Amino acid sequence: MLSHHHSSERRTVAARSGSREILDRVGDKWSLSVIETLSDGALRFNELKKLVDGISQRMLTLTLRHLERDGLVTRTMFATIPPRVDYALTPLGFRLLKPVSELVDWVRENSDEIEKAQQTFDQQSVAQPAA
């Protein structure tokens, strides 16, 4: 029989695992870009695709599906011809905007320094064979 300590420990590990999964998904490149792009309001799929630089149609579809599943984006269909679908941030998605925007700003402000560090590291790695 498991002690209370072990079952509590399992719940903590499961909670961390769920948190990790959410962080991985919300923190990925495309999710951050989509969330930031939707900050100005609802957009149709093709509008969103044009504004999110470099994203493929398939990746945008997957990203939107994940964000919708997580409750960060809504998908609204309009019975028009042709059918129209809008994507927008939910209240939960808007609450995520502040930390996402801060992270995106941090990346923009520090990308040159990070690239220099990467180049230095790569040059040192080439000069020194791995142990």
Secondary structure as the mmCIF struct_conf table of DSSP 4:
data_model
#
loop_
_struct_conf.conf_type_id
_struct_conf.id
_struct_conf.beg_label_comp_id
_struct_conf.beg_label_asym_id
_struct_conf.beg_label_seq_id
_struct_conf.end_label_comp_id
_struct_conf.end_label_asym_id
_struct_conf.end_label_seq_id
HELX_RH_AL_P HELX_RH_AL_P1 HIS A 4 VAL A 26
TURN_TY1_P TURN_TY1_P1 GLY A 27 GLY A 27
BEND BEND1 ASP A 28 ASP A 28
HELX_RH_AL_P HELX_RH_AL_P2 LYS A 29 THR A 37
HELX_RH_3T_P HELX_RH_3T_P1 LEU A 38 ASP A 40
STRN STRN1 LEU A 43 ARG A 44
HELX_RH_AL_P HELX_RH_AL_P3 PHE A 45 LEU A 51
BEND BEND2 VAL A 52 VAL A 52
TURN_TY1_P TURN_TY1_P2 ASP A 53 GLY A 54
HELX_RH_AL_P HELX_RH_AL_P4 GLN A 57 ARG A 69
TURN_TY1_P TURN_TY1_P3 ASP A 70 GLY A 71
BEND BEND3 LEU A 72 LEU A 72
STRN STRN2 VAL A 73 PHE A 78
BEND BEND4 ILE A 81 PRO A 82
STRN STRN3 ARG A 84 LEU A 89
HELX_RH_AL_P HELX_RH_AL_P5 PRO A 91 ALA A 127
BEND BEND5 GLN A 128 GLN A 128
#
